[in-house]
Structures are given as structure tokens and as C-alpha cells.
Amino acid sequence: MFWIKRVTAWTITFLVTLGSLTLASSALAGKFDDTLVYASNSWPENISPYHNNLREGVILGHLAWDTLVYRDPDSGKYLPMLATDWTWKDDTHLVFNLRQGVRFQNGDPLTADDVAFTFNYVLTPESKVVTLQNVNWIRQVRKLDQYTVEFELKKPFPAALEYLAGPLPVYPEKYFKKVGLAGFDKAPIGTGPYKIVKVISGQEVDLERNVDYFSDSPIGQPKIKKLKFVLIPDQDTRLAQLMTGQVDWIWRVPSDQAEQLKSMPNISVLSSETMRVGYLSLNSRGTDREDSPFKKLKVREAVNYALDRKVLADQLVRGGSRPLYTPCFPEQFGCEDDAAVKYPYNPEKARSLLAEAGYPYGFSTDIYAYRDRDYAEAVIGYLHQIGIQAKLHYMTYAALRDELRAGHVPMSFQTWGSYSINDASAIISIYFKGGADDQDRDTQVKQWLETADNSVDPKVRQDYYQKAIHQITQEAYWAPMFSYTSNYAFTSDLNFKAYPDELPRFWEASWK
């Protein structure tokens, strides 16, 4: 292994002060004031779920808002949530009957006006929705009566319920129109199990149990009274605050530190594979630099051959991570591993391909990342072995996304969790169907994805996703690398269950 495992100050402190910290943390556990404090290293650019696509924002979205439909994570069944039932009139018309008696957290009743407003608003250019592909399969939503709405789809979209159960909550029309998007970011209102009571941008979000949450919700009533989300960018600081009881729950703990935490009697550790995919994007169009090496297929192939995916999965990510060759998560519908062109680790072949492409001595490039610096540095080490000198630019996700969309990024280390949607369209179609995040603009891939996304025949969908996957990997537009695992560490006073969709369901959590 070429990267050096660094002994951090935290690791040394951990070994020296293990005993004393145990006593300190048990005295400050969150159960005594019924407040679960959870920390992460990233902040969503806007609290509104439609206006960010960061995982921290997805979590807040499910805590403070509800969707029309709920997908049970254990059975996979779609259950009534804000809607009591639904009917397909035909392939492009879906009718929902809404649950009566549900109120937003400011007291306004939920009606068909709110549902129609939400979806018709996010379909407008003025809404500036971050991930338009989540909703652009909808043509419009019509109010049929006070508690009935009809979704008209542009084309048949078999994954409609999957999306409606995921990143598509319902907003209060009157309140949103009154405060606007900026005001909604500061004081958001939903119907969810928790109410957001305070937002200090870039620092914390305070939530309280929604005492008026509707009793028939499929997720039940929250057990913990208060939640607090805090931003702690530094990894060692998050760990220290967990051990001293200032924080009750953290995640994305590096595997070596997770192993150390298991020896602490007051800390519980869970590890599980998630739907999140780690990959390198390779800008095949070179829109920011005419002589970009990544415009050449052999260079992109060389990058793929340069990566030892098994070592990255087994020794760096760990916790059940596996090597990936597909631009999607294998368990998603339509993500067929056999369709992918695979690039086994072969640095000699990678160097040969670079020479054939006109770079016998390699070249220098920029590489961008927004999280998991140690993973990005490991990739840089592999690239160095074949002669590619990559300079890391580390920034926030929103800043990186803007640079990517402007065509300024030749190579980036990224991750995507598909909004926890168990369908290949939630990742492949986001990045290869001609939208704002499509760096490659392959017309044939776009056409295949149009067919795959809109066919009502599952076999046709699978076939066309396979065509797209084969083309994407054959052209080496990406270098898929590994599935992510999440290492969760939390106070032993907490009952917490992890799910593969990387959505911590804090409404299920309870104190022991």
C-alpha cells in the first residue's frame, strides 16, 4: 500500500486518556435532557430539501417533512403517508387521495392546494431546484378537489412512487409564498415528525418533536424529544466531543478509529454498507481546457487501470465495502454488474496507455474533492504511480458542483447516495442524461436512458440500462471505485439502527 497511515494527535490522546474520558462522557449523556445531538462535517447550502442535494440536507428533509408515500425500508413496500391511497388512471396519470386532518407545524391544514403548489413550483425555472431530474418527469399536478390531486407525467415513469417516497416532500403554500425561499431556509415548516425551531446557518439546526404529528403515520411517533444537528468540520474534534459527551452521535468515522472506539465501554459502533458510490469523474469534453488529456479515451482508460479497487475497498474504506465497476449501486433496479466493462488493477497497462495517448512521462492535472480527503489522497497516490501528478482542490460541495457545471473541473473525486432511491435512474440518469450534471453529453446514452426511465416494461428498462452502463464504462467517462460503508459511533445510552439507504431514522431512536 503506497499511502502512509498517519498517527494523529487524536490517536495518541485516545490511548493516553481512555479511562478518564469514559467517566466524563457518561456524566453528560444526552438522555438526561432528552436531546440527541448529532454531528457531521458538511452543511447543506439551503435547509429546503429541494434546494440542496447534500446527505445532511436529505436527513433534515425526512425529519421535518413528509412525503405522499412512504417506502418501508425492511419490506420495500409503499405505504400511505400524506396520501391514504393512489390509483393509476393510465400510464401517465396518477391520482392521490390525501389524508385529512394533517396540519403543518404552523397550524395550517394540509390540502390539495399545498401538494399542487409544491410540485408545480419546483417545476418552474424560478424555483432553482438543485436536482431537477428528481421532478422533471412530472408535467403538472392538478387539484381535483380539496383532498384529491392528479399527477400528469410527461411520459410513463415506472419509478414514480419510488421518487415520491424519497426526496419529494410537500410544502405549505401560504407560508412559503409569504416568506419566500430565503425565509424558508431560516424558518422552514413541514408536516414531519420533528419541527425545526432554530437555524444558525453554518452552525446548528435545533429540532423538537412535533406534538401534533398525525397518529396514523407509518413511521410512528418520535421517541426522543429534541434533536440538534451541529456542524463540526474537523474529524478529530467530532470524535473528542463524542467521547466527552458533548455530542451523542457521529458518522463517517474512519475505519481504524472506529475499531479503537469499540474498546470504549460508553461508545457503541455500527458499520454497514450503504447505497453510496465513490467514483472519479473524468471530463471527456475538456470544456475548460482545449488540450485536456481527459478528452482522450486512452487517458481515461489509464486512470481506470491505475486504481486498485479491492485495496481501496478492503483496506481503506473497509466495513463491508466492495469494489465497483458500475456507475450505480449494484442493488438498484437496472444496475447490472455484467453490463460494465471492467478495468482490473494494472499500472503497467495504464502507463502504456498514457504513452500511446502521447504522455509517456505522464502529465499534471487538478483534482477536486469535497469530502473524505484521505480517500482523495489515496487516489492521488495511485495516479502518481503511473505518472499523473494531481493537485488537490478541496472545497464545499456547493462550490464544487458549480465548478463542475461550469466545465472547470478535469477530474474530481465524488460520491453519490442516490437520495436513497433504489432505482438506477437516481444516479445514471442524473449524470448521463443531458442534465446540468452531465459532463459527457453522450447522445446515444441519453437516448437509451430516456427509454429505460420511461418504459413500463421492467425487461425493457433493464436492457436499456445495461446498454447505457456498457457505453459509459467502455468510454471510461467515470472511474467507479467502491461502495461506501458508514461507521456510526454513538453513546451507548442510545438505541440506534442503521439502514443501507444511509438515512439515519432518528425518529426511531430511543434512550436505553
KADA-V252926 format. One record per residue. N is the residue number from 1. PHI is phi in degrees with one decimal (* if undefined). PSI is psi in radians with two decimals (NA if undefined). OMEGA is omega in radians with two decimals (999 if undefined). Layout:
n/phi/psi/omega
N/PHI/PSI/OMEGA
N/PHI/PSI/OMEGA
This chain:
n/phi/psi/omega
1/*/2.33/-2.97
2/-91.4/-0.34/-3.13
3/-86.1/2.68/-3.10
4/-98.3/2.23/3.09
5/-76.6/2.02/-3.07
6/-83.9/2.44/3.03
7/-91.5/1.85/-3.07
8/-82.7/2.87/3.08
9/-60.9/-0.60/3.12
10/-61.6/-0.75/-3.10
11/-61.0/-0.75/3.13
12/-64.1/-0.81/3.14
13/-60.4/-0.70/3.14
14/-56.0/-0.82/-3.09
15/-67.5/-0.58/-3.06
16/-81.8/-0.63/-2.95
17/-114.0/0.33/-3.08
18/-53.2/-0.82/-3.05
19/-66.3/-0.81/-3.08
20/-67.8/-0.62/3.14
21/-67.8/-0.54/3.12
22/-58.4/-0.80/-3.14
23/-66.8/-0.72/-3.10
24/-63.9/-0.75/-3.05
25/-71.1/-0.63/-3.11
26/-66.3/-0.45/-3.13
27/-78.3/-0.27/-3.05
28/-116.3/0.28/-3.07
29/-57.7/2.52/-3.04
30/-68.2/-0.27/-3.09
31/-63.6/-0.42/-3.05
32/-73.8/-0.44/3.00
33/-115.5/0.25/3.07
34/53.8/0.75/3.11
35/-128.4/2.08/3.08
36/-93.9/2.01/3.11
37/-99.3/2.09/3.09
38/-120.1/2.51/-3.02
39/-125.0/2.58/3.06
40/-145.2/3.08/-3.02
41/-106.0/0.10/-3.11
42/-135.5/2.65/-3.10
43/-122.8/2.24/3.12
44/-67.2/2.49/-3.09
45/-66.7/-0.38/3.09
46/-151.8/2.46/-3.13
47/-69.8/-0.45/3.11
48/-59.8/2.15/-3.09
49/-58.3/-0.52/3.13
50/-78.0/-0.18/-3.01
51/-117.9/0.40/2.93
52/-153.7/2.73/3.04
53/-132.9/0.53/3.06
54/-89.0/2.55/-3.08
55/-58.8/-0.63/3.10
56/-61.3/-0.63/3.08
57/-70.3/-0.63/3.09
58/-61.3/-0.73/3.14
59/-62.6/-0.87/3.12
60/-59.5/-0.65/-3.14
61/-59.7/-0.72/-3.13
62/-78.1/-0.35/3.11
63/-79.7/-0.69/-3.00
64/-102.6/-0.23/-3.11
65/-128.1/2.76/3.02
66/-115.0/2.84/3.07
67/-114.2/2.94/3.13
68/-64.1/-0.63/-3.05
69/-127.7/2.64/3.09
70/-123.3/2.29/3.06
71/-99.0/2.07/3.12
72/-66.3/2.15/-3.05
73/-69.9/-0.35/-3.14
74/-87.0/-0.80/-3.09
75/-94.2/-0.38/-3.05
76/78.7/0.04/-3.11
77/-79.0/2.57/3.06
78/-89.0/2.22/-3.07
79/-118.9/2.66/3.10
80/-63.0/2.42/3.05
81/-128.5/-1.68/3.03
82/-74.8/-0.37/3.02
83/-102.6/2.50/3.11
84/-88.4/-0.47/3.11
85/-165.4/2.98/-3.10
86/-152.6/2.71/-3.09
87/-142.1/2.31/2.99
88/-84.3/1.96/3.06
89/-71.1/-0.68/3.03
90/-159.6/-2.90/-3.03
91/-67.1/-0.30/-3.06
92/-126.3/0.20/3.13
93/-133.5/2.08/-3.06
94/-124.4/2.12/-3.06
95/-106.8/2.29/3.09
96/-116.1/2.34/2.93
97/-96.7/2.18/-3.03
98/-86.9/2.65/3.10
99/-73.2/2.25/3.13
100/-88.3/2.59/3.11
101/93.4/-0.07/3.12
102/-79.9/2.40/3.13
103/-124.7/2.53/2.97
104/-69.3/2.88/-3.02
105/-70.3/-0.14/3.02
106/-98.1/0.08/3.09
107/99.6/-0.23/3.14
108/-68.4/2.40/3.12
109/-73.9/2.53/3.03
110/-78.8/2.22/3.10
111/-136.8/3.11/3.11
112/-62.3/-0.47/3.12
113/-60.9/-0.69/-3.12
114/-67.9/-0.72/-3.14
115/-66.8/-0.84/-3.14
116/-62.4/-0.74/3.12
117/-61.2/-0.84/-3.07
118/-54.7/-0.92/-3.03
119/-76.1/-0.63/3.09
120/-68.9/-0.58/3.09
121/-66.7/-0.85/-3.05
122/-69.7/-0.25/3.08
123/-82.9/-0.17/-3.12
124/-86.5/2.58/3.08
125/-60.3/-0.53/-3.10
126/-65.2/-0.42/-3.11
127/-69.8/-0.45/3.14
128/55.6/0.77/3.08
129/-61.0/2.39/-3.04
130/-72.0/-0.81/-3.12
131/-113.4/1.47/-3.05
132/-62.6/-0.52/-3.10
133/-62.1/-0.34/3.10
134/-68.2/-0.40/-3.05
135/-126.5/-0.18/-2.98
136/-74.9/0.06/2.99
137/-82.7/-0.15/3.14
138/-93.5/2.33/3.04
139/-85.1/-0.88/3.11
140/-166.0/2.89/3.06
141/-125.2/2.22/-3.10
142/-110.7/2.44/3.00
143/-82.3/2.13/3.10
144/-92.8/-0.69/2.97
145/-156.8/-2.97/-2.99
146/-60.6/-0.48/-3.09
147/-129.1/0.48/3.12
148/-138.5/2.31/3.10
149/-130.9/2.68/3.09
150/-123.2/2.17/3.04
151/-90.1/2.17/3.01
152/-103.5/2.11/-3.12
153/-92.1/2.63/3.09
154/-66.9/-0.69/3.11
155/-145.8/2.90/3.01
156/-55.0/2.38/-3.12
157/-140.3/1.58/-3.03
158/-60.1/-0.39/-3.11
159/-88.9/0.26/-3.05
160/-55.8/-0.85/-3.11
161/-65.2/-0.62/3.11
162/-61.0/-0.74/3.12
163/-71.6/-0.73/-3.13
164/-66.9/-0.34/3.07
165/-91.0/-0.04/-3.05
166/-113.0/-1.76/-2.97
167/-90.1/0.39/-3.00
168/-122.7/1.33/3.13
169/-78.6/3.03/-3.13
170/-109.1/2.32/-3.12
171/-103.8/2.71/3.06
172/-80.3/2.04/-3.03
173/-59.8/-0.91/-3.04
174/-62.6/-0.78/-3.09
175/-67.3/-0.76/-3.11
176/-63.5/-0.75/3.12
177/-63.7/-0.56/-3.13
178/-70.9/-0.78/-3.01
179/-98.0/-0.37/-3.09
180/73.3/3.06/-3.07
181/-63.5/-0.73/-3.14
182/-62.7/-0.73/3.12
183/-69.5/-0.59/3.12
184/-66.7/-0.59/3.09
185/-64.5/-0.61/-3.10
186/-84.5/-0.55/-3.10
187/-143.6/1.26/-3.08
188/-74.2/2.67/3.14
189/-132.8/2.33/3.06
190/-139.0/-2.82/3.06
191/-115.7/0.08/-2.92
192/-70.8/3.14/-3.07
193/-66.9/-0.39/3.08
194/-123.4/2.58/3.10
195/-108.1/2.28/3.07
196/-79.2/2.06/-3.05
197/-106.7/-0.29/3.11
198/-155.4/2.39/3.05
199/-128.3/2.06/2.97
200/-110.0/1.80/-2.97
201/-55.4/2.27/3.13
202/78.1/0.10/-3.11
203/-131.4/-1.07/-3.06
204/-156.0/2.75/2.99
205/-129.2/2.20/3.12
206/-103.3/2.36/3.14
207/-128.7/2.58/3.06
208/-127.5/2.61/3.12
209/-57.0/2.33/3.10
210/-79.1/1.76/-3.04
211/-68.1/-0.30/3.14
212/-102.7/0.30/-3.12
213/-61.9/2.39/-2.98
214/-65.6/2.40/-2.95
215/-69.8/-0.40/-3.09
216/-91.2/0.20/3.14
217/-61.7/2.40/3.14
218/-67.1/-0.27/3.13
219/-94.0/-0.14/3.11
220/78.1/-3.09/-3.12
221/-88.2/2.42/3.11
222/-61.7/2.54/-3.11
223/-94.9/-0.52/-3.13
224/-97.5/2.38/-3.00
225/-69.9/-0.79/-3.03
226/-130.3/2.55/3.01
227/-124.1/2.59/3.03
228/-137.7/2.10/3.05
229/-96.6/2.18/3.14
230/-123.3/2.49/3.08
231/-89.6/2.12/3.04
232/-132.6/1.64/-3.04
233/-62.0/-0.61/-3.04
234/-82.2/2.22/-3.09
235/-61.2/-0.80/-3.11
236/-65.7/-0.60/3.11
237/-66.9/-0.70/3.09
238/-60.0/-0.78/3.14
239/-63.1/-0.76/-3.14
240/-62.9/-0.71/-3.13
241/-71.4/-0.53/3.02
242/-64.3/-0.80/-3.08
243/-69.7/-0.45/3.12
244/-95.7/0.10/3.04
245/83.0/0.09/3.10
246/-77.4/-0.40/3.11
247/-128.9/2.49/-3.10
248/-101.7/-0.33/-3.00
249/-152.5/2.29/3.02
250/-138.1/2.89/3.08
251/-142.8/-3.08/-3.07
252/57.9/0.60/3.11
253/-75.6/2.23/3.10
254/-55.2/2.54/-2.99
255/-59.5/-0.68/-3.13
256/-65.9/-0.67/3.12
257/-73.2/-0.57/3.06
258/-60.9/-0.70/3.10
259/-62.4/-0.71/3.11
260/-65.3/-0.69/-3.11
261/-64.2/-0.46/-3.12
262/-61.8/-0.36/-3.14
263/-83.3/-0.09/-3.14
264/-87.8/2.19/-3.06
265/-68.5/-0.35/-3.10
266/-100.3/0.11/-3.11
267/-123.2/2.34/3.01
268/-105.4/2.54/-3.14
269/-129.2/2.30/3.05
270/-123.7/2.46/3.07
271/-129.2/2.34/3.11
272/-156.0/2.58/3.05
273/-69.6/2.57/3.11
274/-122.1/3.06/3.09
275/-78.2/-0.07/-3.06
276/-72.1/2.39/-3.12
277/-112.3/2.34/3.01
278/-101.0/2.33/-3.05
279/-153.6/2.85/2.95
280/-104.2/2.26/2.97
281/-91.7/2.40/-3.11
282/-124.5/1.96/-3.00
283/-72.8/1.68/-3.05
284/-71.8/-0.32/-3.12
285/-90.3/-0.32/3.13
286/54.9/0.76/-2.98
287/-65.5/-0.38/-3.09
288/-97.3/-0.22/-3.09
289/-147.9/2.03/-3.05
290/-61.7/-0.60/-3.12
291/-97.6/0.44/-3.11
292/-57.8/2.22/3.11
293/-59.5/-0.48/-3.03
294/-75.4/-0.06/3.01
295/-72.2/-0.28/-3.11
296/-95.7/2.22/-3.11
297/-57.0/-0.72/-3.08
298/-63.8/-0.55/3.08
299/-67.9/-0.76/3.14
300/-65.7/-0.66/3.07
301/-63.7/-0.70/-3.14
302/-60.2/-0.74/3.11
303/-60.7/-0.73/3.13
304/-63.5/-0.74/3.13
305/-70.3/-0.36/-3.06
306/-75.5/-0.28/-2.98
307/-98.5/2.19/3.04
308/-90.0/1.54/-3.04
309/-61.9/-0.64/-3.12
310/-65.6/-0.74/3.10
311/-65.2/-0.75/3.11
312/-59.0/-0.78/-3.12
313/-70.6/-0.81/-3.00
314/-79.1/-0.62/-2.98
315/-110.2/-0.36/3.13
316/-103.4/-1.00/-3.13
317/-74.6/-0.96/3.09
318/62.1/-2.94/3.08
319/67.3/0.42/-3.13
320/102.5/0.09/3.08
321/-63.4/2.63/3.09
322/-133.6/2.64/3.08
323/-63.9/2.49/3.13
324/-125.7/2.53/3.08
325/-124.2/-0.11/-3.12
326/-99.7/2.60/3.09
327/-83.1/0.75/-3.11
328/-167.7/3.03/3.12
329/-92.1/2.27/-2.97
330/-55.1/-0.49/-3.12
331/-83.1/-0.14/3.09
332/-70.3/2.53/3.09
333/-58.8/2.26/3.10
334/92.1/-0.13/-3.12
335/-92.8/1.60/-3.07
336/-99.1/2.04/-3.11
337/-62.1/-0.61/-3.10
338/-65.0/-0.34/-3.12
339/-78.5/-0.29/-3.04
340/-82.6/2.48/2.93
341/-80.0/2.16/-3.03
342/-100.6/2.49/3.14
343/-119.2/1.64/3.11
344/-66.5/2.73/3.14
345/-62.5/2.06/-3.09
346/-156.1/1.42/-3.08
347/-62.7/-0.53/3.11
348/-64.5/-0.76/3.10
349/-64.9/-0.65/3.12
350/-61.4/-0.79/3.13
351/-65.2/-0.65/3.11
352/-63.4/-0.73/3.13
353/-65.0/-0.67/3.09
354/-62.8/-0.72/3.11
355/-63.0/-0.74/3.12
356/-64.0/-0.52/-3.14
357/-81.8/-0.07/3.12
358/101.8/0.27/-3.12
359/-127.9/1.13/-3.09
360/-63.8/-0.43/3.13
361/-108.7/0.29/-3.14
362/78.3/-2.85/3.13
363/-162.4/2.96/3.09
364/-103.4/2.56/3.13
365/-152.9/2.91/2.99
366/-97.0/2.56/3.01
367/-131.0/2.41/-3.06
368/-114.1/2.61/3.09
369/-155.7/2.77/3.13
370/-127.5/-0.13/3.12
371/-156.0/2.92/3.07
372/52.5/1.06/-3.11
373/-55.9/-0.65/-3.12
374/-65.8/-0.59/3.07
375/-66.9/-0.79/3.13
376/-61.0/-0.69/3.13
377/-67.1/-0.62/3.07
378/-62.8/-0.73/3.09
379/-62.2/-0.75/3.12
380/-59.0/-0.66/3.10
381/-63.1/-0.74/3.09
382/-63.3/-0.73/3.13
383/-64.0/-0.67/3.13
384/-60.2/-0.63/-3.13
385/-60.9/-0.48/-3.13
386/-103.1/0.10/3.05
387/101.6/0.06/3.10
388/-93.2/2.02/3.13
389/-94.3/1.89/-3.04
390/-108.0/2.22/3.10
391/-97.6/2.20/-3.05
392/-84.2/2.28/2.97
393/-113.6/1.95/-3.04
394/-107.4/2.17/-3.02
395/-150.3/3.12/3.08
396/-70.3/2.79/-3.13
397/-63.3/-0.77/-3.11
398/-59.8/-0.72/3.13
399/-66.5/-0.73/3.12
400/-64.7/-0.74/3.14
401/-59.8/-0.72/3.14
402/-64.6/-0.70/3.12
403/-66.0/-0.72/3.11
404/-61.4/-0.82/-3.09
405/-67.8/-0.43/3.10
406/-84.9/-0.07/3.11
407/79.5/0.39/-3.08
408/-94.0/-0.04/-2.96
409/-112.2/1.97/3.12
410/-75.3/-0.62/-3.09
411/-150.4/2.43/3.11
412/-145.3/2.53/2.98
413/-93.4/2.12/-3.07
414/-136.8/2.95/3.03
415/-136.1/2.74/3.09
416/-148.3/2.23/-3.12
417/-103.1/0.12/3.03
418/61.0/0.40/-3.09
419/54.6/0.38/-3.10
420/65.5/0.38/3.13
421/-89.0/2.18/-3.03
422/-87.5/0.93/-3.10
423/-148.6/2.37/-3.06
424/-60.5/-0.42/3.12
425/-61.5/-0.41/-3.08
426/-74.9/-0.11/3.05
427/-130.3/-0.93/-3.09
428/-62.7/-0.77/-3.09
429/-74.3/-0.41/3.05
430/-65.6/-0.71/-2.97
431/-104.7/-0.14/-3.06
432/-136.3/0.29/-3.06
433/-112.6/0.35/3.05
434/90.7/0.07/3.14
435/-78.5/-2.99/-3.07
436/-61.3/-0.45/-3.08
437/-98.2/0.14/3.13
438/-87.5/1.85/-3.13
439/-82.6/-0.28/-2.95
440/-105.6/-0.53/3.04
441/54.2/0.85/3.10
442/-82.3/1.94/-3.06
443/-61.2/-0.70/-3.13
444/-65.5/-0.76/3.10
445/-61.1/-0.75/3.13
446/-59.3/-0.75/-3.14
447/-65.0/-0.73/3.12
448/-63.7/-0.69/-3.14
449/-69.3/-0.60/3.05
450/-58.5/-0.78/3.12
451/-66.0/-0.79/-3.11
452/-63.4/-0.72/-3.10
453/-69.5/-0.51/-2.95
454/-110.3/-0.09/3.12
455/-76.9/2.48/3.08
456/-89.2/-0.06/3.12
457/-95.0/1.98/-3.11
458/-56.5/-0.63/-3.14
459/-65.6/-0.73/3.10
460/-63.0/-0.75/3.11
461/-58.0/-0.86/-3.13
462/-59.5/-0.77/-3.11
463/-60.5/-0.76/-3.07
464/-78.3/-0.52/2.99
465/-64.4/-0.66/3.11
466/-63.1/-0.73/3.09
467/-59.1/-0.79/-3.12
468/-64.8/-0.77/3.14
469/-60.8/-0.76/3.14
470/-61.1/-0.80/-3.12
471/-65.4/-0.77/-3.12
472/-60.6/-0.75/-3.11
473/-78.3/-0.59/3.08
474/-63.5/-0.68/3.11
475/-83.6/-0.09/3.09
476/53.5/0.75/3.09
477/-65.1/-0.56/3.07
478/-122.6/2.92/2.85
479/-121.9/1.49/3.06
480/-59.8/2.52/-3.03
481/-124.8/-0.95/-3.02
482/-161.4/2.78/2.95
483/-83.3/2.59/3.11
484/-84.9/2.64/2.89
485/-117.9/2.70/3.03
486/-112.1/2.19/2.97
487/-99.2/1.94/3.12
488/-98.6/2.36/3.04
489/-127.6/2.31/-3.06
490/-154.5/2.83/-3.14
491/-58.5/2.47/-3.12
492/-69.5/-0.14/3.05
493/-75.8/-0.14/-2.99
494/-104.5/2.36/2.92
495/-91.1/2.06/-3.10
496/-142.2/2.38/3.12
497/-118.1/2.31/3.12
498/-96.1/2.61/3.14
499/-126.5/2.64/3.14
500/-63.1/-0.35/-3.10
501/-80.4/0.10/3.04
502/61.4/0.54/3.09
503/-115.2/1.78/3.08
504/-69.4/2.03/-3.09
505/-90.7/1.43/-3.05
506/-66.3/-0.33/3.08
507/-67.9/-0.34/3.09
508/-86.3/-0.37/-3.04
509/-66.5/2.68/3.11
510/-152.5/2.85/3.08
511/-88.5/2.52/3.10
512/-76.1/NA/999
